[in-house]
Amino acid sequence: MGTVPIPAVFVTIDPDRLPRLARFLHSAARVEAGYTNPDPTWAGSPGSMADRDGRWTAPGVAADKTIRAVDTTYAAARLGLIAVTDHAASLGRLITDPDLTGCLAVEAVARSAVETAARSWWLVEPGLTARQRVARFLADQLFSAYRAKDMARRMNWPTGVAGISPEANEIKAKCDELGLDYDANQSAPTVDGQRRPGATPLVAALMHDTIYSASYPLVYALTSATTHGTHFALMRAYVDSGDKHEGEAILDRRLDHRQIEPVCGVVLEAFAATLRGVVQVARWGWTKVDGYQSPIRNFLYTMPY
């Protein structure tokens, strides 16, 4: 789906489409579980990239260390994908709430979902070696550890209060154990040549694998503007009523259908693109994800403009 010129006319919510859209959002968890429950560790089919990753060895490194590193990397990717299904279910509730009068909450949740999907998509990108995949995970963990340490310092928390994730020194020790080098950059750590990208380029890269590829630079920019409370983004939830009070325009809250459906569509596409990456790496078979994504795309292509 490319960039579509949007006319100025207001498009009211279609009450018959939102429940169906919500069902797609709620079904994401079922589709993910349909693949994962038979293969909880994402070990993959024999001969798959995941299967190859599980047999990764490194000179001078015990086999149990490399196996655990790969398993943990895949577990982190699944953790993100599960989070996306949680976000999707939340969006399904939001858009069917009869009291919903604006798009702001929908866009805020969608941004988190798309960011999280992009991070998992980056970890499971097909074509990586096991070493590259593990290095990406450890770079991401280093970034998280640095942020947690900074937050704990600023909040004056005691050790361990920031969560159960490992600290930076533990992650560096893991890198040393696996023979992976790392730099001292805390804002964008690099492990063994794998630099942790920021959210903006990562989301843009993910969007290339979706029906929104022609609009890939806009997706994150728009949802970020809402999350950051940018004035123009907040004002999209209002429309000039045509009336005035003491010479000033009276604004009405509005909910334009084009503000809801594409935002949820981006989440559905981000989830499906990430899951398709996992399916390709694990060689699970395309039936479930195709059966899920095909009706969604047919639905999104017929959105009222």
N, C-alpha and C positions, 0 to 999 in steps of 0.2 A: 504494500500500500504506500504510494508515494505521497508527496505533499499535495493536499487537496485544497483548492481555493475555497474559503469559507465565506459565504454571503453574510451580509449584515443582519439579515432577518433572524429573529429569535426562533430556535427550534425547541419546542416544549418536550418534556420527558415523555417517552412512549412507555406507558405502564405495562405493556405486554412484553416488552423486550428485556426489561431489567430483571425480572425473575429468572429468565432463561440465562442471562449473563451471569447472574449469581450462582446458578447451578454449575456453570463451567468453572467458576472460581472455587466453589466448594469441592468440585471433583478432582482438583489438582492433587490433594493428599491421597485420594484413592488410587490415582494413576501411579504416583510415586511408589506407594506401598505395593502395588501390583508387580512392580519390577523388583523392589528391594526385599520384600518378605522372603522370596525364594532364594535370594542371594544377599544376605544381610551385610556382608563385608565388601560387596561389590568386587568379588574375586574374578568375575567374568567367566565367559565360556572358554573352553580349551582353545588355545591359539589366539585369543584376543589380546589387545593391547594391555588390558588390565591383568590378564593372566601372565603376560610377559613381565609386567611391572612387578608382580608378586614374586618373581624369581630373580629380581635384580641382585647382583653381587658387586661388591667394591673391593679392590685390593686392600688387604690388611684389616678389613672390617668383618666382624662376625656376622654370619648369615641372619641370625635372629635380630640383629640391629637394623639391617636394611629392610627386612620383612616388616618389622614394626613401624619403621619410618613410612613405608608405602601404605600400610594399613591405616596409619594415623592420618595420612594425607587424604586418602579416600573418605575416611570418616569425617574429616573437616568439610569436605565438599558436600557430603550428605547432610551434615549439620546445617549448612547454608540452604540447601534445597528444601529441607523440612521447614526452615524459617520462612521461606518464600510461600510454602503452602499455608502456613499460619497467616501470613499477610493476606493471601488470596481469600481465605475464609473470612477474615475481618472485613475485607472489601465487599464480599458477598452480603454480609450483614448490613454494612453501611448503605449500600445502594438500594436496599429494599426496606430501609427504615422510613416509615411514612412521615417522619418529622425532618428528614433530610432536606435542607433548603439551600445548600451550596456545595461547591466542588472542592473546597479547601481541604477537608479531612481526607477525602478520597485521594487527592493528589499527594498529600503528605505520606500516607501509608504506601502509595504506589512507589514513591521515590525510594523508600527503604527496601521495598520488595525488589525493585530493579537493581539497586546497588548490591544487595545480597546475592541475587542471582548471578550478577556479573562476576562477583568474586569466586563463586563456585564454578562458573563456566570457565574462568581463567585456570582454575586448578585441574579441570578435567579435559582441557583442550586436547582434541585428538592430535596425534603426531608427536607429542612430547616423549622423551625418554623418561624412564622412572627417576633418574637422577635430576632431570630438569623439573619434574613434577614435585618431587620432594623439596627441591631448592625453593620453588615458588611458595610452597606451604610454609617453610621455615622463614622466608622473608616476610610473609604475611604475619606469622606469629611474632617475629621480632617487632614489627610495627605495632602490633596490638600490645605487646609487653611494654614498649616505650610509652604508649599512651596511658596504659594502666598505672605505670610508675609515676608519670607526671600528675595524673589525677589524684593518686594516693598522697603525693607530696603536697599538692595544693589544698586537699581536703584534710590534711593532717591525720590520715588514717594509719592505723598500725599495720604491720606487715601481714599480708594475707587477706585484708578486708576487700581489696580490689577484685577478688574473685579467685576461682580455682585454676585459671590458666597459668602456665609456667612463666617465670620471670625471665628477663633478657639473658641473664648469665646462664640459666639452664638451657636456653635455646642455643646459645653460642657453644655451650659444651656439647650439645647434640650435633651441631655442625662440625665441630672438631672431631667428634667420634666417627662421623660419616666421611670425613675427609673433604668437607665443603668449606670453601673460604667465605668470608663475609666482610662487609665494610662497616664504617662507623656512622653512616648516614642514618639518622633516626627518623627523618621525615619520609624517606623512600629507600628503605634498606635493600641491599642487593646481596643475594646469597648465590655463590657459584655462577655468577653471570645473569641470574634471574632477578631483575629489579621489580620491586612491588610498584605497580602503576597506581596513580590516583583514580578516584571514582569516575571523573569526567571522561578520560580517554577509554577507560575500561567499559563503561556503559555504552559509549559510542561504538566500540568494537563489537559488543554483544548485539547491538541493534542491527548490525550488518547481516546477522543471521535470522532476521525477522521480516515480516511484511512491512515494517516501518523503516526499511533500510534507506530509502530516499530521504527520510527526515531524521536520520540518526543524530545529527548535531543538536536537534531541537528538543528531543525527548527529555534528556536530563536537565537541560537549561530551563524548561518550563516547570517541571516538578520542583526543581531546586528553588526557583523564584517564589513559588508558593510556600515552601518549607521555610525559607528565609524571611518570609513576611514582606516581600517586596511590594511596594504600593500598587504597581500595575497589576500584579497577580491577585492581590486581595480584591481589587476593584472589579475583577472579572466576575465576581459573585453578585454584582449589582447591575441594574439597568435604570436609565433615566425614565421615570414614570410619565414625564410630559407635564407634570404639575409643578408649581413653584410655591415657595413660602418666603415671603419678603424678598422676592427676586432671585432666590437660590433654588436650583433644581432639587426636587424630591426624588430620592433614589429608592427603588424597590429591590428586595432580594430576589434573585432569580436562579433557576437551575436549568441550564441549557443542556440538552441531551448530548451535544457534541463535546461537552466538558467531561462527561462521565464515561461514555462508552469507549472512546479511544484510550483514556488513561487505564481503564481496566484491561483493555485489549493489549496494551504494552506489557502489563504484568503477566497476562496469559502467554504472550509470545516469549517473554523473557524466561518464564518457567519452562515452556516447551523447548526452547532453544538449548537451555542448559541440560534438560533431561535428554534431549537428542544427542548431546555430546557424550553423556554418560552411556547411553545405549550403544553408541558407536564404539566407544572405548571398551565396553564390556561385551560387545557383540551379543546382546540379548535378543534382538529381533525387533522389528519396527511396528508390529501390529498394534500394540497398546497405544504408543504415542501417536501413531498415524490416526488411529480411531478417535483419539482425544482431540488432536489438533485440526483435523479436516473440517468437522462441523463448526469449530470455533472460527476458522478462517472464512468459511462460507457465511457465517453470521456477521462477522465484522465487515466483510465486503459489502454488505447490504445495509450498513448504518444509515439512518435518515439524515440528510443534509438539508 
